[in-house]
Amino acid sequence: MSLRKIIDWSITEASGDLTGTIASPFYQFFDSNGSWTWACDVDIGKDQPLRNVPVANNNRDIIYAQVGMPVALKRQVGNNYAIVGLSKTTVGDTHIIYMRFGDAFGQVTGTARYANVYRPLTYGELANYYGGYGNVPYGSIGRFDANGDLVELIRSY
C-alpha cells in the first residue's frame, strides 16, 4: 500500500468523527428501522443543532449525561451520526483578541467571544420571553450566546 493511499484512508476515516454538545434532554425516538431508540439534539457548531441523534447501542449509560456535556459522534451508514461516548473536548467557546502591532509594542484593539450555551430556562426567563409567564412550559431548553442572551428556544416540552 502506497503512502498516498494510507493518507487518503486516514483522512476518510477521520472525517467520520465529530464532537458536539448535548442540546436537549434524551428522549425516545422511533427510528427508520422501525424501533424505539434513545436520542437527543446535538450542537456541532453549525447554525442549527443536529436533531434526533441516536445513542449507539452499546452506550446506553450515556443517556444520563446532562445538557451541555460534550459528546463524541461517529458517522453511521447513510451519512447519519450516532453518539458513541463522552468527549473531553467540544466545539463552541471561542475567545478572539484583536491586536495591532506598532514598531516597539503591540496593542489590544478589541475582543470578541463566541459561544453556544444550552441550558433549561429559569423561572425569570420563562416569565420574560415568548409572551409572558405560562406560554413556555417548564423544562424548556434554550440556546444562549456568550453574553447570556437567549438566541432561540431549542425544545419546549
Biotite code that builds the C-alpha atoms (Angstrom):
import biotite.structure as struc

atoms = struc.array([
    struc.Atom([0.000, 0.000, 0.000], chain_id="A", res_id=1, res_name="MET", atom_name="CA", element="C"),
    struc.Atom([1.404, 3.372, -1.004], chain_id="A", res_id=2, res_name="SER", atom_name="CA", element="C"),
    struc.Atom([1.825, 6.314, 1.345], chain_id="A", res_id=3, res_name="LEU", atom_name="CA", element="C"),
    struc.Atom([-0.785, 8.244, -0.655], chain_id="A", res_id=4, res_name="ARG", atom_name="CA", element="C"),
    struc.Atom([-3.405, 5.516, -0.108], chain_id="A", res_id=5, res_name="LYS", atom_name="CA", element="C"),
    struc.Atom([-2.639, 5.396, 3.617], chain_id="A", res_id=6, res_name="ILE", atom_name="CA", element="C"),
    struc.Atom([-3.062, 9.180, 3.922], chain_id="A", res_id=7, res_name="ILE", atom_name="CA", element="C"),
    struc.Atom([-6.294, 9.126, 1.893], chain_id="A", res_id=8, res_name="ASP", atom_name="CA", element="C"),
    struc.Atom([-7.643, 6.305, 4.074], chain_id="A", res_id=9, res_name="TRP", atom_name="CA", element="C"),
    struc.Atom([-6.801, 8.154, 7.318], chain_id="A", res_id=10, res_name="SER", atom_name="CA", element="C"),
    struc.Atom([-8.447, 11.364, 6.057], chain_id="A", res_id=11, res_name="ILE", atom_name="CA", element="C"),
    struc.Atom([-11.585, 9.430, 5.099], chain_id="A", res_id=12, res_name="THR", atom_name="CA", element="C"),
    struc.Atom([-11.710, 7.702, 8.497], chain_id="A", res_id=13, res_name="GLU", atom_name="CA", element="C"),
    struc.Atom([-11.162, 10.953, 10.425], chain_id="A", res_id=14, res_name="ALA", atom_name="CA", element="C"),
    struc.Atom([-13.933, 12.771, 8.563], chain_id="A", res_id=15, res_name="SER", atom_name="CA", element="C"),
    struc.Atom([-16.488, 10.467, 10.177], chain_id="A", res_id=16, res_name="GLY", atom_name="CA", element="C"),
    struc.Atom([-15.740, 11.677, 13.721], chain_id="A", res_id=17, res_name="ASP", atom_name="CA", element="C"),
    struc.Atom([-17.195, 14.819, 15.288], chain_id="A", res_id=18, res_name="LEU", atom_name="CA", element="C"),
    struc.Atom([-17.544, 16.329, 18.712], chain_id="A", res_id=19, res_name="THR", atom_name="CA", element="C"),
    struc.Atom([-20.596, 18.199, 19.854], chain_id="A", res_id=20, res_name="GLY", atom_name="CA", element="C"),
    struc.Atom([-22.573, 19.400, 22.838], chain_id="A", res_id=21, res_name="THR", atom_name="CA", element="C"),
    struc.Atom([-25.819, 17.869, 24.089], chain_id="A", res_id=22, res_name="ILE", atom_name="CA", element="C"),
    struc.Atom([-28.528, 20.434, 23.326], chain_id="A", res_id=23, res_name="ALA", atom_name="CA", element="C"),
    struc.Atom([-31.621, 18.686, 24.726], chain_id="A", res_id=24, res_name="SER", atom_name="CA", element="C"),
    struc.Atom([-32.530, 16.021, 27.269], chain_id="A", res_id=25, res_name="PRO", atom_name="CA", element="C"),
    struc.Atom([-32.633, 12.467, 25.963], chain_id="A", res_id=26, res_name="PHE", atom_name="CA", element="C"),
    struc.Atom([-35.937, 11.152, 24.633], chain_id="A", res_id=27, res_name="TYR", atom_name="CA", element="C"),
    struc.Atom([-37.259, 8.037, 22.907], chain_id="A", res_id=28, res_name="GLN", atom_name="CA", element="C"),
    struc.Atom([-37.253, 8.307, 19.111], chain_id="A", res_id=29, res_name="PHE", atom_name="CA", element="C"),
    struc.Atom([-38.855, 5.977, 16.548], chain_id="A", res_id=30, res_name="PHE", atom_name="CA", element="C"),
    struc.Atom([-36.048, 5.477, 14.014], chain_id="A", res_id=31, res_name="ASP", atom_name="CA", element="C"),
    struc.Atom([-36.107, 4.494, 10.335], chain_id="A", res_id=32, res_name="SER", atom_name="CA", element="C"),
    struc.Atom([-35.546, 0.808, 11.214], chain_id="A", res_id=33, res_name="ASN", atom_name="CA", element="C"),
    struc.Atom([-38.901, 0.722, 12.966], chain_id="A", res_id=34, res_name="GLY", atom_name="CA", element="C"),
    struc.Atom([-37.627, 0.543, 16.532], chain_id="A", res_id=35, res_name="SER", atom_name="CA", element="C"),
    struc.Atom([-37.512, 2.875, 19.509], chain_id="A", res_id=36, res_name="TRP", atom_name="CA", element="C"),
    struc.Atom([-34.105, 4.270, 20.434], chain_id="A", res_id=37, res_name="THR", atom_name="CA", element="C"),
    struc.Atom([-32.701, 6.905, 22.773], chain_id="A", res_id=38, res_name="TRP", atom_name="CA", element="C"),
    struc.Atom([-31.851, 10.178, 21.023], chain_id="A", res_id=39, res_name="ALA", atom_name="CA", element="C"),
    struc.Atom([-31.169, 13.862, 21.683], chain_id="A", res_id=40, res_name="CYS", atom_name="CA", element="C"),
    struc.Atom([-30.246, 17.049, 19.827], chain_id="A", res_id=41, res_name="ASP", atom_name="CA", element="C"),
    struc.Atom([-26.514, 17.775, 19.445], chain_id="A", res_id=42, res_name="VAL", atom_name="CA", element="C"),
    struc.Atom([-24.829, 21.090, 18.620], chain_id="A", res_id=43, res_name="ASP", atom_name="CA", element="C"),
    struc.Atom([-21.804, 20.640, 16.341], chain_id="A", res_id=44, res_name="ILE", atom_name="CA", element="C"),
    struc.Atom([-21.061, 24.341, 15.874], chain_id="A", res_id=45, res_name="GLY", atom_name="CA", element="C"),
    struc.Atom([-23.312, 24.963, 12.874], chain_id="A", res_id=46, res_name="LYS", atom_name="CA", element="C"),
    struc.Atom([-26.353, 27.254, 12.702], chain_id="A", res_id=47, res_name="ASP", atom_name="CA", element="C"),
    struc.Atom([-28.802, 24.581, 13.854], chain_id="A", res_id=48, res_name="GLN", atom_name="CA", element="C"),
    struc.Atom([-28.135, 21.559, 16.077], chain_id="A", res_id=49, res_name="PRO", atom_name="CA", element="C"),
    struc.Atom([-28.441, 18.056, 14.684], chain_id="A", res_id=50, res_name="LEU", atom_name="CA", element="C"),
    struc.Atom([-31.894, 16.720, 15.552], chain_id="A", res_id=51, res_name="ARG", atom_name="CA", element="C"),
    struc.Atom([-32.764, 13.181, 16.698], chain_id="A", res_id=52, res_name="ASN", atom_name="CA", element="C"),
    struc.Atom([-29.179, 11.906, 17.013], chain_id="A", res_id=53, res_name="VAL", atom_name="CA", element="C"),
    struc.Atom([-29.413, 8.311, 18.290], chain_id="A", res_id=54, res_name="PRO", atom_name="CA", element="C"),
    struc.Atom([-27.233, 6.799, 21.002], chain_id="A", res_id=55, res_name="VAL", atom_name="CA", element="C"),
    struc.Atom([-25.130, 3.871, 19.785], chain_id="A", res_id=56, res_name="ALA", atom_name="CA", element="C"),
    struc.Atom([-26.434, 0.515, 21.012], chain_id="A", res_id=57, res_name="ASN", atom_name="CA", element="C"),
    struc.Atom([-23.504, -0.267, 23.296], chain_id="A", res_id=58, res_name="ASN", atom_name="CA", element="C"),
    struc.Atom([-23.571, 3.113, 25.100], chain_id="A", res_id=59, res_name="ASN", atom_name="CA", element="C"),
    struc.Atom([-26.869, 3.163, 26.987], chain_id="A", res_id=60, res_name="ARG", atom_name="CA", element="C"),
    struc.Atom([-25.160, 4.757, 30.027], chain_id="A", res_id=61, res_name="ASP", atom_name="CA", element="C"),
    struc.Atom([-24.715, 7.989, 28.032], chain_id="A", res_id=62, res_name="ILE", atom_name="CA", element="C"),
    struc.Atom([-28.424, 8.832, 28.384], chain_id="A", res_id=63, res_name="ILE", atom_name="CA", element="C"),
    struc.Atom([-27.714, 10.081, 31.920], chain_id="A", res_id=64, res_name="TYR", atom_name="CA", element="C"),
    struc.Atom([-25.486, 12.897, 30.606], chain_id="A", res_id=65, res_name="ALA", atom_name="CA", element="C"),
    struc.Atom([-26.769, 16.437, 31.165], chain_id="A", res_id=66, res_name="GLN", atom_name="CA", element="C"),
    struc.Atom([-27.496, 19.190, 28.653], chain_id="A", res_id=67, res_name="VAL", atom_name="CA", element="C"),
    struc.Atom([-24.227, 20.942, 27.796], chain_id="A", res_id=68, res_name="GLY", atom_name="CA", element="C"),
    struc.Atom([-21.960, 17.879, 28.100], chain_id="A", res_id=69, res_name="MET", atom_name="CA", element="C"),
    struc.Atom([-19.507, 17.261, 25.238], chain_id="A", res_id=70, res_name="PRO", atom_name="CA", element="C"),
    struc.Atom([-20.088, 14.038, 23.282], chain_id="A", res_id=71, res_name="VAL", atom_name="CA", element="C"),
    struc.Atom([-18.285, 12.139, 20.537], chain_id="A", res_id=72, res_name="ALA", atom_name="CA", element="C"),
    struc.Atom([-20.177, 11.377, 17.323], chain_id="A", res_id=73, res_name="LEU", atom_name="CA", element="C"),
    struc.Atom([-19.406, 8.777, 14.681], chain_id="A", res_id=74, res_name="LYS", atom_name="CA", element="C"),
    struc.Atom([-20.752, 8.683, 11.115], chain_id="A", res_id=75, res_name="ARG", atom_name="CA", element="C"),
    struc.Atom([-23.076, 5.740, 10.533], chain_id="A", res_id=76, res_name="GLN", atom_name="CA", element="C"),
    struc.Atom([-24.464, 4.185, 7.354], chain_id="A", res_id=77, res_name="VAL", atom_name="CA", element="C"),
    struc.Atom([-26.456, 6.723, 5.349], chain_id="A", res_id=78, res_name="GLY", atom_name="CA", element="C"),
    struc.Atom([-24.411, 9.767, 6.459], chain_id="A", res_id=79, res_name="ASN", atom_name="CA", element="C"),
    struc.Atom([-26.188, 9.970, 9.814], chain_id="A", res_id=80, res_name="ASN", atom_name="CA", element="C"),
    struc.Atom([-24.341, 10.384, 13.101], chain_id="A", res_id=81, res_name="TYR", atom_name="CA", element="C"),
    struc.Atom([-24.693, 8.467, 16.358], chain_id="A", res_id=82, res_name="ALA", atom_name="CA", element="C"),
    struc.Atom([-23.453, 9.342, 19.842], chain_id="A", res_id=83, res_name="ILE", atom_name="CA", element="C"),
    struc.Atom([-20.704, 6.887, 20.760], chain_id="A", res_id=84, res_name="VAL", atom_name="CA", element="C"),
    struc.Atom([-19.495, 8.347, 24.062], chain_id="A", res_id=85, res_name="GLY", atom_name="CA", element="C"),
    struc.Atom([-18.467, 11.369, 26.073], chain_id="A", res_id=86, res_name="LEU", atom_name="CA", element="C"),
    struc.Atom([-15.732, 13.673, 24.802], chain_id="A", res_id=87, res_name="SER", atom_name="CA", element="C"),
    struc.Atom([-13.014, 15.658, 26.562], chain_id="A", res_id=88, res_name="LYS", atom_name="CA", element="C"),
    struc.Atom([-13.174, 18.490, 24.028], chain_id="A", res_id=89, res_name="THR", atom_name="CA", element="C"),
    struc.Atom([-16.035, 20.290, 22.356], chain_id="A", res_id=90, res_name="THR", atom_name="CA", element="C"),
    struc.Atom([-16.830, 22.973, 19.836], chain_id="A", res_id=91, res_name="VAL", atom_name="CA", element="C"),
    struc.Atom([-18.375, 26.253, 20.740], chain_id="A", res_id=92, res_name="GLY", atom_name="CA", element="C"),
    struc.Atom([-16.443, 28.573, 23.060], chain_id="A", res_id=93, res_name="ASP", atom_name="CA", element="C"),
    struc.Atom([-14.026, 30.830, 21.172], chain_id="A", res_id=94, res_name="THR", atom_name="CA", element="C"),
    struc.Atom([-12.324, 33.938, 22.527], chain_id="A", res_id=95, res_name="HIS", atom_name="CA", element="C"),
    struc.Atom([-10.627, 36.187, 19.953], chain_id="A", res_id=96, res_name="ILE", atom_name="CA", element="C"),
    struc.Atom([-8.269, 39.031, 20.893], chain_id="A", res_id=97, res_name="ILE", atom_name="CA", element="C"),
    struc.Atom([-7.636, 41.588, 18.146], chain_id="A", res_id=98, res_name="TYR", atom_name="CA", element="C"),
    struc.Atom([-4.137, 43.132, 18.169], chain_id="A", res_id=99, res_name="MET", atom_name="CA", element="C"),
    struc.Atom([-2.410, 45.966, 16.323], chain_id="A", res_id=100, res_name="ARG", atom_name="CA", element="C"),
    struc.Atom([1.376, 45.862, 16.213], chain_id="A", res_id=101, res_name="PHE", atom_name="CA", element="C"),
    struc.Atom([3.466, 49.004, 16.033], chain_id="A", res_id=102, res_name="GLY", atom_name="CA", element="C"),
    struc.Atom([7.229, 49.467, 15.884], chain_id="A", res_id=103, res_name="ASP", atom_name="CA", element="C"),
    struc.Atom([8.008, 48.694, 19.504], chain_id="A", res_id=104, res_name="ALA", atom_name="CA", element="C"),
    struc.Atom([4.943, 47.043, 21.004], chain_id="A", res_id=105, res_name="PHE", atom_name="CA", element="C"),
    struc.Atom([1.514, 45.579, 20.384], chain_id="A", res_id=106, res_name="GLY", atom_name="CA", element="C"),
    struc.Atom([-1.831, 46.998, 21.418], chain_id="A", res_id=107, res_name="GLN", atom_name="CA", element="C"),
    struc.Atom([-5.098, 45.200, 22.107], chain_id="A", res_id=108, res_name="VAL", atom_name="CA", element="C"),
    struc.Atom([-7.760, 46.791, 19.904], chain_id="A", res_id=109, res_name="THR", atom_name="CA", element="C"),
    struc.Atom([-10.717, 44.641, 20.868], chain_id="A", res_id=110, res_name="GLY", atom_name="CA", element="C"),
    struc.Atom([-12.027, 41.261, 21.908], chain_id="A", res_id=111, res_name="THR", atom_name="CA", element="C"),
    struc.Atom([-14.844, 39.029, 20.788], chain_id="A", res_id=112, res_name="ALA", atom_name="CA", element="C"),
    struc.Atom([-16.271, 35.899, 22.313], chain_id="A", res_id=113, res_name="ARG", atom_name="CA", element="C"),
    struc.Atom([-18.409, 33.348, 20.523], chain_id="A", res_id=114, res_name="TYR", atom_name="CA", element="C"),
    struc.Atom([-20.129, 30.567, 22.413], chain_id="A", res_id=115, res_name="ALA", atom_name="CA", element="C"),
    struc.Atom([-23.287, 28.496, 22.484], chain_id="A", res_id=116, res_name="ASN", atom_name="CA", element="C"),
    struc.Atom([-24.566, 27.520, 25.906], chain_id="A", res_id=117, res_name="VAL", atom_name="CA", element="C"),
    struc.Atom([-27.511, 25.152, 26.237], chain_id="A", res_id=118, res_name="TYR", atom_name="CA", element="C"),
    struc.Atom([-29.466, 25.076, 29.478], chain_id="A", res_id=119, res_name="ARG", atom_name="CA", element="C"),
    struc.Atom([-33.015, 24.995, 30.832], chain_id="A", res_id=120, res_name="PRO", atom_name="CA", element="C"),
    struc.Atom([-34.700, 28.384, 31.092], chain_id="A", res_id=121, res_name="LEU", atom_name="CA", element="C"),
    struc.Atom([-35.008, 29.824, 34.599], chain_id="A", res_id=122, res_name="THR", atom_name="CA", element="C"),
    struc.Atom([-38.325, 30.937, 36.103], chain_id="A", res_id=123, res_name="TYR", atom_name="CA", element="C"),
    struc.Atom([-37.488, 34.575, 35.319], chain_id="A", res_id=124, res_name="GLY", atom_name="CA", element="C"),
    struc.Atom([-36.706, 33.754, 31.700], chain_id="A", res_id=125, res_name="GLU", atom_name="CA", element="C"),
    struc.Atom([-39.941, 31.783, 31.399], chain_id="A", res_id=126, res_name="LEU", atom_name="CA", element="C"),
    struc.Atom([-41.786, 34.914, 32.555], chain_id="A", res_id=127, res_name="ALA", atom_name="CA", element="C"),
    struc.Atom([-39.914, 37.368, 30.278], chain_id="A", res_id=128, res_name="ASN", atom_name="CA", element="C"),
    struc.Atom([-39.727, 35.523, 26.934], chain_id="A", res_id=129, res_name="TYR", atom_name="CA", element="C"),
    struc.Atom([-42.351, 34.354, 24.450], chain_id="A", res_id=130, res_name="TYR", atom_name="CA", element="C"),
    struc.Atom([-45.317, 36.399, 25.621], chain_id="A", res_id=131, res_name="GLY", atom_name="CA", element="C"),
    struc.Atom([-45.114, 36.100, 29.390], chain_id="A", res_id=132, res_name="GLY", atom_name="CA", element="C"),
    struc.Atom([-45.233, 33.516, 32.110], chain_id="A", res_id=133, res_name="TYR", atom_name="CA", element="C"),
    struc.Atom([-47.051, 30.303, 31.266], chain_id="A", res_id=134, res_name="GLY", atom_name="CA", element="C"),
    struc.Atom([-46.627, 30.359, 27.473], chain_id="A", res_id=135, res_name="ASN", atom_name="CA", element="C"),
    struc.Atom([-43.443, 28.271, 27.567], chain_id="A", res_id=136, res_name="VAL", atom_name="CA", element="C"),
    struc.Atom([-43.577, 25.082, 29.670], chain_id="A", res_id=137, res_name="PRO", atom_name="CA", element="C"),
    struc.Atom([-41.180, 24.144, 32.480], chain_id="A", res_id=138, res_name="TYR", atom_name="CA", element="C"),
    struc.Atom([-38.076, 22.272, 31.321], chain_id="A", res_id=139, res_name="GLY", atom_name="CA", element="C"),
    struc.Atom([-37.736, 24.186, 28.052], chain_id="A", res_id=140, res_name="SER", atom_name="CA", element="C"),
    struc.Atom([-34.168, 24.310, 26.733], chain_id="A", res_id=141, res_name="ILE", atom_name="CA", element="C"),
    struc.Atom([-32.696, 27.499, 25.281], chain_id="A", res_id=142, res_name="GLY", atom_name="CA", element="C"),
    struc.Atom([-29.548, 28.322, 23.335], chain_id="A", res_id=143, res_name="ARG", atom_name="CA", element="C"),
    struc.Atom([-27.698, 31.334, 24.747], chain_id="A", res_id=144, res_name="PHE", atom_name="CA", element="C"),
    struc.Atom([-24.791, 33.319, 23.280], chain_id="A", res_id=145, res_name="ASP", atom_name="CA", element="C"),
    struc.Atom([-21.551, 34.248, 25.059], chain_id="A", res_id=146, res_name="ALA", atom_name="CA", element="C"),
    struc.Atom([-23.204, 37.282, 26.693], chain_id="A", res_id=147, res_name="ASN", atom_name="CA", element="C"),
    struc.Atom([-26.026, 35.184, 28.162], chain_id="A", res_id=148, res_name="GLY", atom_name="CA", element="C"),
    struc.Atom([-28.670, 36.449, 25.728], chain_id="A", res_id=149, res_name="ASP", atom_name="CA", element="C"),
    struc.Atom([-31.303, 33.953, 24.563], chain_id="A", res_id=150, res_name="LEU", atom_name="CA", element="C"),
    struc.Atom([-30.778, 33.132, 20.876], chain_id="A", res_id=151, res_name="VAL", atom_name="CA", element="C"),
    struc.Atom([-33.527, 30.578, 20.374], chain_id="A", res_id=152, res_name="GLU", atom_name="CA", element="C"),
    struc.Atom([-35.775, 28.095, 22.102], chain_id="A", res_id=153, res_name="LEU", atom_name="CA", element="C"),
    struc.Atom([-34.475, 24.624, 21.268], chain_id="A", res_id=154, res_name="ILE", atom_name="CA", element="C"),
    struc.Atom([-37.034, 22.365, 22.912], chain_id="A", res_id=155, res_name="ARG", atom_name="CA", element="C"),
    struc.Atom([-40.231, 23.054, 24.791], chain_id="A", res_id=156, res_name="SER", atom_name="CA", element="C"),
    struc.Atom([-41.886, 20.124, 26.492], chain_id="A", res_id=157, res_name="TYR", atom_name="CA", element="C"),
])
